[in-house]
Amino acid sequence: MTKMMKIGATMALHLAALQAKMATVGSYEKREEASLADLTKKLNEIHTTITEYRKTNDARIKAVEEGRGTGDLDAKLAKMDQALDKLQEEKGEIEKLITKASRPGIGHGGSEQRESAEAIAHRNAFLDWVRQPGNPERRDALYRAEKELKKAQALEQKARDDGSGWEVRATQTVTSTGSAGGFALPEQIERQIARLSVDISPIRQLATVRTVGTSDYKELFDINGAAFEWVGEAGTRNQTNTPDMAEVAPSFGMASAKPQASEESIDDLFFDVENWLIDSAAEAIGQGEGAAFVSGNGTNKPTGFLAGPTPVTTADSSRAFGTLQYIASGQASAMPTSLDTLYDVVYALRARYRRNAVWMANKLVLSSLRKYKDTTNQYLWQPSVTAGQPDTFMGYRVVEAEDMPTVAANAFPLAFGDFGEGYLIADRVGMRITRDEITTPGFVKFYVRRRVGGKIRNSQAIKLLKIATS
């Protein structure tokens, strides 16, 4: 009886400690939730703000025509631009939460495809190692789990071979090179990082993305296609021209995220190390990739679509492949004053690419597009007032890319095109992770890395606006 009482007292103490701990972490353990009612409210706020924005802009135009000052109206428009940007961001976040909640396997840890027992064991061993990377038993357990996963993947590949002679590859091959080379990230965690990186990097959402097994990947692109002719039943068949082929070889670099946490937080039972690693790595990689896909110089990183050969005014029929075409704004250091210039940008693009074309710019440039009107005095910017639908300008979707240049002399602050046709992203299979608990005492750093390449795929599919008189 005495022994049972002691056990009961000990359990009560542990329970009290657990409840106290839960009380202290409750504020950051609460899950984010969103509903259609939240989304509807945000859409109504956007509609109200854009209506007021247009009234204010109309008043500003009238003041300019009458020769009156516009300082107060300019300040008001600037504030409303910021408010609209914030409302659009909040709308996007709500839509993401609703979409996430409707998926099978809610949350980062949920799986949309079933994991094998070996994959689950590998992920669990990996998370144990993350909490105590210096523990030799946990390191050895992770080695063994990787070895078992590699063996299971080899068997799966063999089982999937239907005997037709076609090679069937597993989605990820795990290779262990020791702690110096790092460990392979569990496939489930890698998928979540990749998915969140897409949300952060707008160009990754739009471009053609290939998963490749080597950094020597090249893609042949048919520039003009084969020639064509009509002939009669007994007519002479002329030889058609062979297609002109161009080689697209993306430049690669190592995208590396460096999440850091204190040793105490990682040891804490309530610290969600998996979601922390996913969110931190995805945000860092997504932001770094976003900048490189726009302006990367191709040295140990992707070549951005603005960093290729210097854009020219030459039309598609006579311009070198790989070089983009630009249309001048007509102003030395400002956006066009004539709407005709923006129509020139649109119709410089072939009809086949206009079907999926988008406008891409940073938020300052997008705010200037909100002020353009057509000849009937109607605004060409149409805000989204429907869930899941983007804002449009001149009937085409607008995409905010914060790494696009601002308006300045000789800058290219606005792009228009089909980025699925126009830009290629190549991802090497697999991510790796290495830990570092030496350089910053009291903290543990994790270097999460993968090789990523990028380059213009079809230079006819993207047009640029250049801030210049010609």
Secondary structure, 3 states (H helix, E strand, C coil): CHHHHHHHHHHHHHHHHHHHHHHHHHHHHCCCCCCHHHHHHHHHHHHHHHHHHHHHHHHHHHHHHCCCCCHHHHHHHHHHHHHHHHHHHHHHHHHHHHHHHHCCCCCCCCCCCCCCHHHHHHHHHHHHHHHCCCCHHHHHHHHHHHHHHHHHHHHHHHHHCCCCCCCCCCCCCCCCCHHHHCEECCHHHHHHHHHHHHHHCHHHHHCEEEEECCCCCCEEEECCCCCCCCCCCCCCCCCCCCCCEEEECCEEEEEEECCEEEHHHHHCCCCCHHHHHHHHHHHHHHHHHHHHHHHCECCCCCECCCCCCCCECCCCCCCCCCCCEEEECCCCCCCCCCHHHHHHHHHHCCHHHHCCCEEEECHHHHHHHCCCECCCCCECEECCCCCCCCCEECCEEEEECCCCCCCCCCCCCEEEECHHHHEEEEEECCCEEEEECCCCCCEEEEEEEEEEEEEECCCCCEEEEECCCC
